[in-house]
Amino acid sequence: MRAEHRRRIYYRRRRQVQRQMILISWSLLLVVGAVGLFLCRKNLTETAAQQVIKSGSQKTAKQVKQITIEAESEEERLKRVKKDAIEGEYPESVIELLDKNAETVEFVEHYEDKKDIPPADTLDDLEGGKIPRLYQWDERWGYAPYGTSIVAVSGCGPTCMAMVAAGLTGDSSVTPAKVAAYGTANGYVDEYNDTYWRFMKEAGVNWNLSCYDGMLTEEQVKAELQAGHPIICSVGPGDFTQIGHFIVLTQYMEGKVRVNDPFSQKNSSKEWVFAEIEDQIKAMWIFSVNQ
């Protein structure tokens, strides 16, 4: 009986040890798998290169790099582009675009290759009767000069004016680059590359626009926008900027306004409760076409 009892204890302990070993094995497999996935992603460039060699492909190093880039997450791309920009000694103001708005990553990524290419002469996305959404960091004109800066960094004012002038007149030649050149040539840019407020009231005449300024109530904003008169606003710190910025109000619907923000696609794609942004507005300019 004692021998039988000892055998039962022995086999019971053996089964317990076997179960523990199985659990440890599964745990190790999970850890190894996680580490393997991490190393696979981290060493994607080497893996891609090895695949190229094994397949006998004639892909160049540039093509291998492209494979790696296509596998990046948004966060990884931002880090890579910022690292390349710093190493390439891009202007600090260009590098800072990445911290202000991740939407600018493509513009910064292509800075070295496209900064000297002449800007587009016309807008190719203009629809009759509509105020177009234009962005100052658009590669078609973002590299163009404005003051001692460039449109992508400092050109929110000219970009807003281009939206209003092109939309009201239907003139596709009114690009942010051309408006920026006009502003620089006529002294509407200060030493910090900020746009003087008087630019909004005075420059529109150059594109046959009539303008008046004043702080409007919500009912007045509603009336002007429903009459087809876009409103450029200077805004202070808040939803659109940390310092100062220009935006365009284009539509009013049931207490909400559509905003064309020249620096943000995200801001331009949503509706804003006017009462919630009203206190951020420091000045308004209301535009129409001269008859």
Backbone bond lengths (Angstrom), bond angles and torsions (degrees), N, CA, C in turn:
res aa  C-N    CA-C-N  psi(-1)  N-CA   C-N-CA  omega(-1)  CA-C   N-CA-C  phi
1 M - - - 1.468 - - 1.516 110.66 -
2 R 1.350 114.94 -41.91 1.460 117.02 179.89 1.522 111.15 -64.58
3 A 1.366 115.40 -39.91 1.475 118.87 178.91 1.528 110.67 -62.84
4 E 1.331 115.10 -41.79 1.477 118.82 179.23 1.520 110.67 -64.28
5 H 1.308 116.63 -39.22 1.464 120.77 179.08 1.530 110.97 -63.68
6 R 1.354 114.48 -41.76 1.469 117.91 179.49 1.529 111.55 -64.79
7 R 1.364 114.83 -37.99 1.466 117.88 178.34 1.520 111.25 -62.92
8 R 1.331 116.76 -42.07 1.476 119.97 179.21 1.528 111.17 -61.69
9 I 1.330 114.99 -43.58 1.474 118.60 178.64 1.524 110.54 -62.94
10 Y 1.350 115.04 -42.09 1.470 120.15 -179.36 1.534 110.88 -59.85
11 Y 1.362 116.72 -48.95 1.462 120.56 -177.81 1.538 111.94 -68.91
12 R 1.341 115.14 -34.25 1.463 118.02 177.37 1.529 110.44 -63.99
13 R 1.321 116.59 -45.80 1.464 119.86 178.52 1.525 111.71 -65.06
14 R 1.331 115.07 -36.82 1.470 119.18 178.50 1.519 111.28 -61.78
15 R 1.371 115.55 -43.95 1.469 118.90 178.14 1.519 111.50 -63.43
16 Q 1.336 116.53 -39.06 1.471 119.75 178.03 1.524 111.25 -62.34
17 V 1.319 116.17 -42.94 1.464 120.73 178.89 1.536 110.17 -63.33
18 Q 1.356 115.72 -42.08 1.464 119.52 179.82 1.531 111.18 -61.88
19 R 1.363 115.03 -42.62 1.468 118.31 178.77 1.531 111.08 -63.53
20 Q 1.331 116.30 -41.12 1.462 119.85 178.43 1.521 111.52 -63.55
21 M 1.340 116.00 -40.39 1.464 119.57 178.81 1.528 111.04 -64.46
22 I 1.340 116.53 -38.44 1.466 120.18 178.33 1.527 110.54 -63.53
23 L 1.364 115.50 -45.08 1.466 119.48 178.94 1.526 111.40 -62.01
24 I 1.332 116.58 -41.97 1.466 120.27 178.66 1.519 110.55 -64.07
25 S 1.334 116.77 -39.70 1.469 120.65 179.67 1.522 111.57 -62.95
26 W 1.356 115.34 -44.43 1.471 118.77 178.63 1.526 111.33 -63.84
27 S 1.318 115.97 -39.97 1.470 119.76 178.89 1.513 110.88 -62.46
28 L 1.343 115.93 -43.72 1.465 119.59 178.54 1.512 111.59 -63.06
29 L 1.349 115.85 -40.07 1.470 119.07 178.04 1.523 111.85 -61.17
30 L 1.351 116.84 -42.05 1.461 120.54 178.85 1.515 111.05 -63.90
31 V 1.330 117.27 -43.19 1.466 121.00 179.26 1.522 110.42 -63.54
32 V 1.335 115.35 -46.94 1.471 119.50 -179.95 1.524 110.75 -61.03
33 G 1.342 115.34 -40.65 1.462 118.94 179.37 1.509 112.02 -62.94
34 A 1.356 116.66 -43.72 1.471 120.13 179.81 1.517 111.16 -63.85
35 V 1.337 115.38 -43.90 1.470 119.34 178.39 1.522 110.38 -63.10
36 G 1.324 115.01 -40.22 1.465 119.07 179.52 1.516 112.24 -61.34
37 L 1.358 116.58 -43.24 1.463 120.25 178.39 1.514 110.90 -62.78
38 F 1.344 116.36 -41.90 1.461 120.26 179.29 1.521 111.02 -62.15
39 L 1.335 115.27 -47.64 1.463 118.69 -178.97 1.525 111.54 -66.41
40 C 1.339 115.42 -34.43 1.464 119.24 178.40 1.513 110.94 -61.93
41 R 1.366 116.07 -43.90 1.462 120.35 179.79 1.524 111.27 -70.08
42 K 1.333 115.80 -41.12 1.462 120.50 -176.08 1.521 111.25 -67.98
43 N 1.329 115.48 -33.82 1.463 119.49 -177.46 1.521 111.76 -104.91
44 L 1.327 114.98 34.19 1.459 120.22 -176.22 1.523 112.11 -61.21
45 T 1.336 116.08 -37.06 1.458 119.17 -179.63 1.528 110.59 -60.73
46 E 1.376 116.46 -47.11 1.462 120.15 -179.80 1.524 110.93 -64.37
47 T 1.347 115.75 -40.86 1.456 119.57 179.71 1.513 110.66 -62.22
48 A 1.349 115.88 -45.23 1.460 119.89 179.38 1.514 110.85 -60.51
49 A 1.332 115.67 -41.49 1.458 119.80 -179.63 1.520 110.78 -63.62
50 Q 1.344 117.30 -41.75 1.453 120.80 179.42 1.517 111.29 -63.82
51 Q 1.336 116.44 -39.50 1.459 120.24 178.53 1.516 111.21 -63.42
52 V 1.341 114.48 -38.00 1.462 118.82 178.69 1.521 110.18 -62.43
53 I 1.352 115.67 -44.06 1.462 120.22 -178.19 1.522 110.71 -65.72
54 K 1.338 117.60 -45.70 1.452 121.58 -177.63 1.526 112.04 -63.00
55 S 1.322 116.42 -37.12 1.463 120.18 -177.24 1.517 112.29 -79.79
56 G 1.333 116.14 -7.43 1.456 119.15 -179.00 1.504 112.31 72.33
57 S 1.342 116.67 16.34 1.460 120.55 -178.41 1.518 110.72 -69.64
58 Q 1.325 115.62 155.29 1.457 121.74 178.24 1.518 111.73 -100.40
59 K 1.330 117.46 21.95 1.455 120.81 -179.19 1.520 110.80 -59.85
60 T 1.326 115.80 141.93 1.457 121.20 178.56 1.510 110.20 -84.67
61 A 1.330 116.19 170.04 1.459 121.06 177.56 1.518 110.53 -60.22
62 K 1.327 116.35 -33.44 1.460 120.44 179.38 1.519 110.84 -64.88
63 Q 1.341 116.30 -38.69 1.459 120.02 179.61 1.529 111.00 -69.81
64 V 1.323 116.17 -36.87 1.464 120.24 176.58 1.527 109.82 -62.90
65 K 1.341 115.92 -42.74 1.460 120.22 177.97 1.526 110.52 -61.50
66 Q 1.338 116.29 -37.04 1.464 120.09 179.75 1.522 111.08 -63.95
67 I 1.346 116.62 -37.28 1.462 120.48 177.32 1.522 109.98 -60.27
68 T 1.332 115.19 -42.58 1.456 120.82 179.27 1.518 111.51 -63.82
69 I 1.340 115.73 -45.17 1.460 120.89 -178.18 1.523 111.44 -61.56
70 E 1.324 116.33 -39.05 1.465 120.41 -178.03 1.526 112.09 -66.68
71 A 1.331 116.76 -20.79 1.464 120.75 179.62 1.518 113.12 -91.37
72 E 1.327 117.38 -1.03 1.458 121.11 -177.06 1.527 112.52 -71.02
73 S 1.317 115.58 149.55 1.458 120.87 167.47 1.531 107.61 -82.95
74 E 1.323 117.71 169.74 1.462 120.75 179.23 1.524 110.98 -61.44
75 E 1.337 115.72 -40.83 1.455 119.72 -179.74 1.529 111.17 -64.98
76 E 1.331 116.40 -41.65 1.459 120.66 178.85 1.520 111.32 -64.22
77 R 1.327 115.53 -38.71 1.466 118.64 179.36 1.525 111.09 -64.81
78 L 1.323 116.47 -43.73 1.465 120.25 178.60 1.525 111.38 -58.81
79 K 1.330 116.17 -44.39 1.466 120.01 179.87 1.517 110.90 -63.73
80 R 1.330 116.51 -43.31 1.465 119.86 -178.97 1.523 111.35 -64.55
81 V 1.338 116.47 -46.49 1.457 120.46 -178.28 1.529 110.64 -63.74
82 K 1.337 116.54 -41.22 1.463 119.10 178.80 1.531 110.83 -64.69
83 K 1.317 116.81 -41.61 1.466 121.12 178.58 1.530 109.99 -61.64
84 D 1.342 116.47 -46.32 1.468 120.30 179.56 1.521 111.12 -63.17
85 A 1.336 116.11 -38.75 1.468 120.16 -179.00 1.519 111.27 -66.27
86 I 1.329 116.63 -40.21 1.467 120.50 178.40 1.525 110.36 -66.49
87 E 1.334 115.91 -45.44 1.460 119.79 -179.90 1.531 111.18 -66.27
88 G 1.332 115.69 -31.53 1.465 120.28 178.70 1.516 113.33 -82.17
89 E 1.331 116.06 -0.61 1.467 122.50 178.35 1.530 111.74 57.55
90 Y 1.338 115.57 45.38 1.458 120.20 174.08 1.521 108.25 -67.19
91 P 1.332 117.94 157.96 1.474 119.87 175.64 1.527 110.62 -55.71
92 E 1.316 116.13 140.85 1.460 121.16 -178.74 1.524 111.34 -56.32
93 S 1.327 116.80 -37.80 1.466 120.36 -178.69 1.526 111.65 -64.95
94 V 1.318 117.51 -30.33 1.468 121.30 177.52 1.526 109.93 -73.70
95 I 1.319 117.20 -43.72 1.469 121.08 178.61 1.524 110.59 -61.67
96 E 1.331 116.60 -38.04 1.472 121.15 -178.34 1.526 112.67 -65.40
97 L 1.320 117.79 -19.74 1.463 120.35 177.26 1.528 111.09 -57.34
98 L 1.320 116.21 -36.02 1.468 120.74 -178.44 1.517 111.99 -63.72
99 D 1.333 116.54 -36.05 1.466 120.51 179.44 1.520 111.57 -75.64
100 K 1.322 116.03 -29.22 1.463 120.01 -178.59 1.523 111.97 -80.09
101 N 1.327 116.64 -35.77 1.470 119.56 -176.18 1.525 109.58 -160.20
102 A 1.327 116.58 114.80 1.469 121.49 -178.88 1.524 112.01 -62.87
103 E 1.333 117.77 -17.15 1.463 120.70 178.80 1.533 112.13 -64.39
104 T 1.324 116.75 -17.06 1.470 120.77 -176.95 1.526 112.42 -85.89
105 V 1.326 118.84 3.39 1.461 121.48 -171.88 1.524 112.72 -59.09
106 E 1.330 117.35 -40.23 1.471 119.55 -179.40 1.521 111.01 -67.49
107 F 1.337 115.79 -39.10 1.465 119.83 178.49 1.521 110.68 -60.72
108 V 1.338 116.53 -46.95 1.466 120.48 -179.51 1.523 110.76 -67.70
109 E 1.319 116.84 -39.19 1.464 121.26 -179.24 1.529 111.45 -59.83
110 H 1.336 116.47 -35.50 1.467 120.93 -176.59 1.527 113.42 -97.69
111 Y 1.325 116.58 7.85 1.466 120.56 -174.41 1.522 112.70 -53.77
112 E 1.304 117.81 -51.70 1.462 121.43 -175.05 1.532 111.59 -62.99
113 D 1.328 116.78 -37.15 1.463 120.61 -177.13 1.524 113.73 -79.33
114 K 1.340 116.96 -27.30 1.462 119.13 -171.38 1.524 115.90 -116.85
115 K 1.337 117.18 -4.61 1.467 119.52 -173.42 1.521 113.81 -61.67
116 D 1.326 118.34 -23.89 1.465 120.79 -177.97 1.530 113.41 -103.78
117 I 1.330 116.29 3.73 1.464 120.13 178.72 1.525 109.45 -78.77
118 P 1.331 119.50 132.23 1.476 121.69 179.72 1.524 111.25 -57.67
119 P 1.317 117.78 141.74 1.475 120.46 -179.86 1.514 112.01 -69.22
120 A 1.315 115.75 162.06 1.467 121.47 178.98 1.524 110.48 -62.99
121 D 1.327 115.87 145.19 1.463 121.09 -179.79 1.528 112.66 -84.91
122 T 1.320 116.75 -23.79 1.462 119.96 -176.20 1.528 110.78 -139.93
123 L 1.324 114.94 164.74 1.463 122.24 173.81 1.522 107.55 -91.68
124 D 1.309 116.71 135.17 1.466 118.72 -179.40 1.526 112.65 -106.64
125 D 1.328 117.61 7.82 1.462 120.50 -178.13 1.532 111.72 -127.44
126 L 1.330 116.13 31.92 1.461 120.61 -177.28 1.525 109.99 -87.40
127 E 1.351 116.67 128.26 1.456 123.04 177.71 1.514 109.07 -113.26
128 G 1.307 116.46 132.37 1.454 121.06 -177.21 1.520 113.13 -56.11
129 G 1.341 115.97 130.73 1.453 120.98 176.25 1.518 114.73 80.66
130 K 1.321 118.51 1.75 1.460 121.06 -179.46 1.523 110.91 -118.61
131 I 1.322 115.33 144.15 1.464 120.45 174.48 1.527 106.99 -81.28
132 P 1.323 118.32 116.39 1.471 120.03 -176.31 1.521 111.90 -70.70
133 R 1.294 115.24 152.94 1.463 120.39 172.20 1.530 107.78 -90.90
134 L 1.302 116.45 112.97 1.452 121.96 178.47 1.518 108.88 -120.03
135 Y 1.306 115.49 145.31 1.463 120.76 -178.42 1.524 110.25 -120.56
136 Q 1.310 115.35 134.82 1.460 120.21 -173.40 1.514 112.50 -64.69
137 W 1.356 117.58 -26.00 1.462 121.12 -179.79 1.536 112.49 -93.21
138 D 1.320 117.36 12.02 1.460 121.03 174.65 1.537 108.24 -60.69
139 E 1.324 116.88 133.09 1.460 120.83 -176.01 1.528 112.90 -65.11
140 R 1.331 117.32 -14.25 1.467 119.40 179.13 1.522 112.12 -69.87
141 W 1.344 116.64 -24.58 1.472 120.10 -178.91 1.526 114.18 -147.44
142 G 1.308 118.39 -5.63 1.464 121.20 -174.60 1.516 114.83 -62.64
143 Y 1.333 117.55 -24.61 1.463 120.59 -179.34 1.531 112.22 -86.43
144 A 1.327 117.15 -6.40 1.470 121.49 -178.12 1.526 110.53 -68.01
145 P 1.326 118.06 148.53 1.475 120.46 -177.34 1.521 112.74 -71.87
146 Y 1.328 114.38 149.28 1.466 122.12 171.45 1.511 107.01 -146.49
147 G 1.298 117.63 113.03 1.458 120.91 -170.83 1.521 107.99 61.84
148 T 1.314 116.48 -126.50 1.463 120.84 173.35 1.520 110.99 -104.15
149 S 1.319 116.50 12.89 1.455 123.07 179.99 1.528 108.42 -114.46
150 I 1.322 116.77 -155.19 1.456 121.80 175.38 1.524 108.77 -131.47
151 V 1.328 115.76 164.58 1.462 121.28 -176.62 1.525 111.58 -60.24
152 A 1.330 117.59 -41.47 1.469 120.78 -177.57 1.519 112.13 -58.69
153 V 1.315 116.61 -35.75 1.460 121.64 -176.03 1.521 112.20 -87.19
154 S 1.333 117.46 -45.87 1.470 121.57 -169.67 1.523 114.57 -121.73
155 G 1.310 117.64 1.84 1.466 119.71 -170.12 1.505 117.61 -95.26
156 C 1.331 118.79 34.42 1.464 119.09 178.30 1.530 111.29 -65.33
157 G 1.360 117.00 -37.84 1.467 120.32 179.66 1.513 112.47 -63.35
158 P 1.342 119.19 -55.54 1.460 120.42 177.65 1.532 113.19 -59.08
159 T 1.324 117.04 -34.85 1.464 119.29 -179.95 1.526 110.73 -67.86
160 C 1.324 117.27 -39.27 1.468 120.43 175.73 1.525 110.60 -63.22
161 M 1.326 116.77 -44.19 1.462 120.31 179.32 1.530 110.84 -63.32
162 A 1.324 117.42 -38.20 1.462 120.99 177.67 1.526 110.75 -63.18
163 M 1.327 117.12 -40.92 1.463 120.42 178.07 1.521 110.85 -59.95
164 V 1.325 115.47 -47.80 1.461 120.87 -176.77 1.528 111.16 -67.68
165 A 1.332 117.12 -48.55 1.463 120.89 -176.79 1.522 111.88 -65.57
166 A 1.320 117.02 -46.02 1.464 120.01 179.91 1.522 110.99 -66.29
167 G 1.335 116.94 -41.05 1.453 120.28 -178.77 1.515 113.54 -67.06
168 L 1.339 117.61 -42.34 1.466 120.72 -178.02 1.522 112.94 -75.65
169 T 1.326 116.99 -35.36 1.475 119.92 -175.67 1.518 113.31 -96.88
170 G 1.325 117.37 -18.67 1.462 120.03 -175.74 1.509 113.11 76.23
171 D 1.318 117.22 12.34 1.467 122.19 -177.90 1.533 109.39 -87.36
172 S 1.324 116.44 106.91 1.466 120.90 -176.04 1.530 113.04 -75.61
173 S 1.342 116.60 -5.26 1.469 119.00 179.19 1.529 112.45 -84.37
174 V 1.330 116.79 -5.78 1.476 120.08 -179.26 1.524 108.86 -85.45
175 T 1.309 116.60 84.41 1.457 122.04 -179.83 1.528 109.91 -95.83
176 P 1.319 118.24 160.06 1.466 120.35 175.35 1.524 112.87 -56.76
177 A 1.333 117.22 -35.56 1.465 119.91 179.51 1.522 111.45 -64.40
178 K 1.348 117.20 -41.47 1.465 120.57 -179.61 1.526 111.33 -70.16
179 V 1.320 116.54 -38.44 1.459 119.33 177.76 1.536 109.90 -68.02
180 A 1.327 116.88 -37.64 1.463 120.68 177.61 1.523 110.78 -63.77
181 A 1.337 116.43 -41.47 1.465 120.30 178.86 1.524 110.41 -62.87
182 Y 1.331 116.12 -39.80 1.465 120.62 177.89 1.538 110.13 -64.16
183 G 1.318 116.83 -43.87 1.458 120.66 -179.75 1.513 112.52 -63.12
184 T 1.337 116.19 -41.44 1.467 120.23 179.09 1.522 110.68 -66.36
185 A 1.330 116.44 -46.15 1.468 121.24 -176.70 1.515 112.50 -64.31
186 N 1.322 117.48 -28.22 1.462 120.90 -175.28 1.533 113.62 -106.29
187 G 1.318 116.59 16.39 1.461 120.76 171.85 1.513 115.95 72.07
188 Y 1.326 117.58 31.28 1.459 119.63 179.45 1.539 112.76 -94.80
189 V 1.348 116.98 10.53 1.459 121.81 -179.24 1.524 109.04 -118.57
190 D 1.336 116.95 131.87 1.473 118.74 -179.99 1.527 111.25 -86.87
191 E 1.319 117.01 -175.64 1.466 121.38 -175.58 1.524 113.06 -68.47
192 Y 1.336 117.00 -14.49 1.459 120.64 178.09 1.538 111.24 -99.90
193 N 1.330 115.38 8.50 1.466 122.86 -178.62 1.524 112.50 66.65
194 D 1.327 116.45 26.71 1.456 121.98 171.98 1.528 108.96 -92.76
195 T 1.317 115.97 149.01 1.462 121.27 -178.89 1.525 110.60 -85.90
196 Y 1.327 116.11 127.93 1.473 120.31 175.54 1.528 109.82 -65.28
197 W 1.328 116.02 142.50 1.458 120.37 179.53 1.522 112.34 -59.34
198 R 1.316 117.62 -33.57 1.462 119.85 -177.45 1.530 111.91 -62.70
199 F 1.323 116.95 -19.91 1.468 120.27 176.72 1.517 110.45 -57.46
200 M 1.326 117.30 -40.72 1.457 121.11 -175.74 1.529 111.71 -63.43
201 K 1.316 116.53 -41.15 1.464 119.38 -177.26 1.521 112.51 -80.77
202 E 1.337 116.62 -32.87 1.456 120.41 -173.03 1.530 114.05 -92.47
203 A 1.324 117.70 -37.40 1.464 120.28 -171.53 1.519 113.60 -71.35
204 G 1.343 117.22 -26.93 1.457 119.58 -178.31 1.511 113.96 -58.94
205 V 1.334 116.32 -27.07 1.470 120.44 179.37 1.521 110.54 -58.09
206 N 1.327 116.54 -32.02 1.461 121.42 -179.21 1.528 111.81 -63.19
207 W 1.340 117.06 -20.99 1.466 121.17 178.78 1.525 111.39 -119.11
208 N 1.321 115.40 28.50 1.462 122.33 174.90 1.529 112.87 62.34
209 L 1.324 116.03 38.58 1.453 119.95 178.88 1.518 110.93 -108.55
210 S 1.309 114.60 145.77 1.456 121.57 172.93 1.519 107.60 -102.03
211 C 1.328 116.93 142.65 1.465 119.91 -176.14 1.519 110.55 -144.60
212 Y 1.323 115.78 139.97 1.458 119.61 167.07 1.527 107.75 -133.54
213 D 1.316 115.84 153.75 1.460 119.55 -177.32 1.520 110.51 -118.15
214 G 1.317 115.54 159.21 1.465 121.33 178.86 1.513 109.58 156.99
215 M 1.306 116.47 157.22 1.462 121.35 178.54 1.524 108.90 -86.87
216 L 1.318 116.34 114.96 1.456 121.91 -175.26 1.519 111.91 -95.07
217 T 1.313 115.56 150.87 1.455 121.10 171.51 1.523 108.20 -77.35
218 E 1.317 116.27 170.81 1.464 119.25 179.32 1.528 111.04 -62.28
219 E 1.322 117.29 -39.42 1.468 119.93 178.96 1.529 111.19 -64.35
220 Q 1.324 117.07 -38.11 1.457 120.28 178.10 1.531 111.47 -68.87
221 V 1.326 116.14 -38.78 1.465 120.17 175.95 1.526 109.69 -60.74
222 K 1.324 115.88 -45.31 1.459 121.21 178.63 1.526 110.88 -57.33
223 A 1.329 116.67 -47.62 1.462 120.98 -177.77 1.525 111.74 -63.14
224 E 1.324 116.95 -43.75 1.464 120.23 -178.55 1.526 111.50 -66.55
225 L 1.303 116.92 -45.13 1.462 119.59 -178.35 1.526 111.26 -67.15
226 Q 1.308 116.80 -38.84 1.464 119.26 178.29 1.524 111.87 -69.64
227 A 1.327 116.36 -19.88 1.465 120.68 174.93 1.524 111.75 -85.63
228 G 1.337 116.66 -0.84 1.458 120.28 178.83 1.509 114.16 86.28
229 H 1.344 116.55 23.26 1.458 121.27 -178.53 1.534 109.75 -108.12
230 P 1.310 118.45 99.80 1.472 120.68 179.55 1.522 111.35 -65.06
231 I 1.319 115.14 155.12 1.470 121.13 -176.52 1.527 109.32 -126.08
232 I 1.323 116.16 119.30 1.464 120.08 172.65 1.521 107.61 -86.78
233 C 1.329 116.23 133.07 1.460 121.46 -179.90 1.520 110.62 -121.36
234 S 1.316 115.29 139.78 1.461 120.45 166.51 1.520 106.61 -91.89
235 V 1.329 117.00 126.24 1.461 120.32 -177.85 1.524 110.41 -120.65
236 G 1.335 114.33 148.48 1.454 121.24 177.37 1.512 110.82 -98.74
237 P 1.334 117.39 -168.31 1.463 121.72 -177.74 1.528 112.85 -53.48
238 G 1.325 114.70 137.18 1.462 119.99 -178.92 1.511 110.72 161.75
239 D 1.311 115.86 -130.27 1.465 121.06 -175.90 1.522 113.55 -73.55
240 F 1.330 117.52 -23.12 1.459 120.17 -171.87 1.528 114.48 -110.39
241 T 1.294 118.32 -17.06 1.457 120.69 -174.32 1.526 111.09 -162.15
242 Q 1.315 115.51 160.22 1.455 120.94 173.39 1.525 111.53 -98.35
243 I 1.339 115.68 -16.04 1.465 119.58 -177.61 1.529 110.84 -126.62
244 G 1.337 116.91 -73.03 1.457 122.38 -179.91 1.514 109.80 -159.32
245 H 1.340 116.06 151.86 1.460 118.93 -172.00 1.527 108.99 -165.14
246 F 1.338 116.63 161.21 1.463 122.63 173.03 1.524 108.95 -117.28
247 I 1.335 116.05 138.96 1.463 122.54 175.41 1.528 108.10 -134.79
248 V 1.332 116.59 169.37 1.466 121.50 177.52 1.520 109.62 -122.84
249 L 1.334 116.64 127.07 1.465 121.09 171.26 1.521 107.06 -88.04
250 T 1.332 117.12 129.11 1.468 119.61 -173.69 1.524 114.34 -119.70
251 Q 1.350 118.15 -27.37 1.457 120.45 -177.52 1.524 109.87 -146.33
252 Y 1.339 114.86 154.71 1.467 121.06 175.48 1.518 108.42 -130.06
253 M 1.349 115.92 128.83 1.463 120.77 -179.27 1.517 109.69 -145.44
254 E 1.320 117.36 109.66 1.460 123.39 173.12 1.533 112.92 50.32
255 G 1.297 115.53 53.37 1.455 120.35 176.46 1.515 115.10 84.33
256 K 1.313 116.61 -1.46 1.457 120.85 -179.54 1.524 110.63 -118.97
257 V 1.332 115.30 149.43 1.453 120.65 178.72 1.520 109.64 -119.88
258 R 1.333 115.46 150.76 1.451 121.04 170.26 1.515 107.75 -94.02
259 V 1.306 115.83 133.16 1.461 122.36 -176.69 1.525 109.55 -116.79
260 N 1.313 117.03 127.38 1.459 121.29 168.78 1.525 106.92 -94.57
261 D 1.324 115.10 102.78 1.461 121.19 178.89 1.523 107.77 -95.31
262 P 1.333 119.15 114.31 1.465 120.43 -175.31 1.521 114.19 -67.43
263 F 1.330 117.45 -7.38 1.460 119.57 -179.56 1.528 112.89 -109.88
264 S 1.338 118.05 -8.65 1.462 118.86 -171.59 1.526 113.20 -143.30
265 Q 1.324 115.72 117.73 1.458 120.31 173.14 1.527 110.63 -67.23
266 K 1.322 116.16 -37.31 1.464 120.80 -179.68 1.519 110.97 -60.90
267 N 1.325 117.21 -47.35 1.464 120.44 179.22 1.515 111.91 -65.18
268 S 1.329 116.42 -32.18 1.464 121.10 -176.51 1.526 112.73 -79.54
269 S 1.313 117.26 -13.14 1.467 120.34 -175.74 1.521 113.11 -97.59
270 K 1.339 117.33 1.39 1.465 119.99 -178.02 1.522 111.45 -120.11
271 E 1.309 115.13 166.65 1.460 121.45 174.99 1.527 108.34 -99.03
272 W 1.332 115.17 142.47 1.464 120.84 -176.41 1.531 110.13 -116.90
273 V 1.315 115.77 133.38 1.469 119.92 173.16 1.522 106.92 -69.56
274 F 1.320 116.63 118.47 1.460 119.94 -173.33 1.528 111.87 -58.15
275 A 1.330 116.84 -40.73 1.461 120.29 -177.64 1.529 112.02 -61.61
276 E 1.332 116.98 -25.82 1.466 120.45 -177.76 1.521 113.21 -82.76
277 I 1.329 117.57 -19.48 1.468 119.99 179.15 1.531 112.35 -111.38
278 E 1.325 116.58 -5.65 1.465 121.32 -175.20 1.526 112.39 -56.37
279 D 1.325 117.33 -42.18 1.462 120.57 -177.14 1.531 112.96 -69.81
280 Q 1.326 117.30 -15.93 1.464 120.56 179.01 1.528 112.11 -83.17
281 I 1.329 116.40 -14.71 1.467 121.55 -176.89 1.526 110.07 -82.21
282 K 1.330 116.34 126.12 1.461 122.68 -177.48 1.521 112.59 -103.93
283 A 1.328 117.10 -23.12 1.477 120.43 179.89 1.525 108.35 -161.30
284 M 1.345 115.92 153.67 1.469 121.40 -179.75 1.520 110.11 -135.23
285 W 1.346 115.30 142.75 1.471 121.74 174.61 1.526 107.23 -131.16
286 I 1.319 115.99 123.95 1.450 122.57 -174.83 1.526 109.11 -105.12
287 F 1.340 117.37 129.25 1.462 121.49 -171.40 1.524 112.72 -118.66
288 S 1.321 113.08 147.30 1.464 122.11 172.58 1.529 107.21 -150.36
289 V 1.329 115.93 169.19 1.457 120.23 -179.01 1.530 109.27 -90.11
290 N 1.318 116.57 134.25 1.481 120.21 175.74 1.517 109.74 -63.59
291 Q 1.319 115.37 133.98 1.461 120.73 178.72 1.524 111.34 -89.41
